[in-house]
């Protein structure tokens, strides 16, 4: 890779990392001028690299998804217990939710069918494979209900993913609350793990 290309990729990485800091804001409150200031580049450079604010946000979200996928893989392949792996995955999922304004994310996806496809592909073909690997581990340890088939789990996750993509602004704001996220995670876990028998 030549020096110019390397510098370009470094600048784009800096721009996308700076954009990450603003993803908690509503879509209309994210300004190219603010991103340029954070990344220490000109607004012209940002438009030259990405063409629009929406394209930059899309690139930033894709970068975050890939980063999360690597984190999930590391957790699942680690030596910690099954229950700790589940807990750690949900903590990381919550951290992801904390840095993205769901209303902004939903609005962006409604404008961009390609982003919708990328998010769905990420959920089905990356996140699901990591989760399936973990579920299989839980089954082998006798901790996960054997009657829950992977295909059923896939449908369940797909339904949840579609719901997130089509949330109205009020629901998007509601789900940002920590207690609500905890409740969703608990619903997922208690539907998945064996219950103690009296």
C-alpha positions, 0 to 999 in steps of 0.5 A, spaced: 500 500 500 502 506 497 503 512 502 497 516 500 493 510 500 495 509 507 494 516 509 487 516 506 485 510 510 488 513 517 484 519 516 477 515 514 478 511 520 479 518 524 473 521 521 469 514 523 472 514 530 470 521 531 463 520 528 462 514 533 462 519 539 456 523 536 452 517 535 448 518 541 445 524 538 438 525 533 440 524 526 439 532 525 443 534 530 449 530 528 453 535 524 459 534 519 462 541 522 462 537 529 465 531 526 470 535 522 473 539 528 473 532 532 477 529 527 481 535 525 480 534 518 476 539 513 469 538 512 471 538 504 475 532 506 469 528 509 465 530 503 470 528 498 471 521 502 464 519 503 459 524 499 454 525 504 453 525 512 448 519 511 454 515 507 459 517 513 454 514 518 453 508 514 460 507 514 461 508 521 455 503 523 459 498 519 465 499 522 462 498 529 458 492 527 465 489 525 468 491 531 462 488 535 463 481 531 470 481 533 469 482 540 463 477 540 468 472 537 473 473 543 468 472 548 465 465 545 472 463 544 474 465 551 475 460 557 470 463 562 464 459 564 458 459 559 454 463 564 459 469 564 459 468 556 452 470 556 453 475 561 459 478 557 455 478 550 449 482 553 454 487 557 457 488 550 450 488 546 448 494 551 454 498 550 453 498 543 446 500 544 449 506 549 453 509 543 447 509 538 441 513 538 436 508 536 431 513 533 437 516 529 439 509 527 432 507 525 431 513 521 437 512 517 435 505 516 429 507 513 432 511 508 437 506 506 435 499 504 442 497 503 444 498 510 438 495 512 440 489 508 447 489 511 444 490 518 440 484 517 446 480 514 450 481 520 445 479 524 443 473 521 450 470 518 455 473 523 451 474 530 447 468 529 453 464 528 457 466 534 450 465 538 449 458 535 456 456 537 455 459 544 448 455 544 451 449 542 456 449 548 450 451 553 447 444 550 453 440 551 453 442 558 446 441 559 444 448 561 440 450 555 433 447 553 434 442 548 428 442 545 429 449 542 432 448 535 437 453 532 432 454 526 427 457 531 432 461 535 434 464 528 427 466 527 426 469 533 432 473 532 430 475 525 423 477 528 426 482 534 431 485 529 425 487 524 422 490 530 428 494 532 429 496 524 421 498 524 421 502 531 417 508 531 421 514 535 417 513 541 419 506 542 426 508 540 426 513 546 423 508 551 428 502 549 434 506 550 432 506 558 437 501 562 431 498 565 428 496 559 434 493 556 435 489 562 428 487 561 429 485 554 435 481 556 432 477 562 426 475 557 431 473 552 435 469 557 429 466 561 426 464 555 433 460 553 436 457 559 433 452 563 429 454 569 430 451 576 425 446 578 422 446 585 
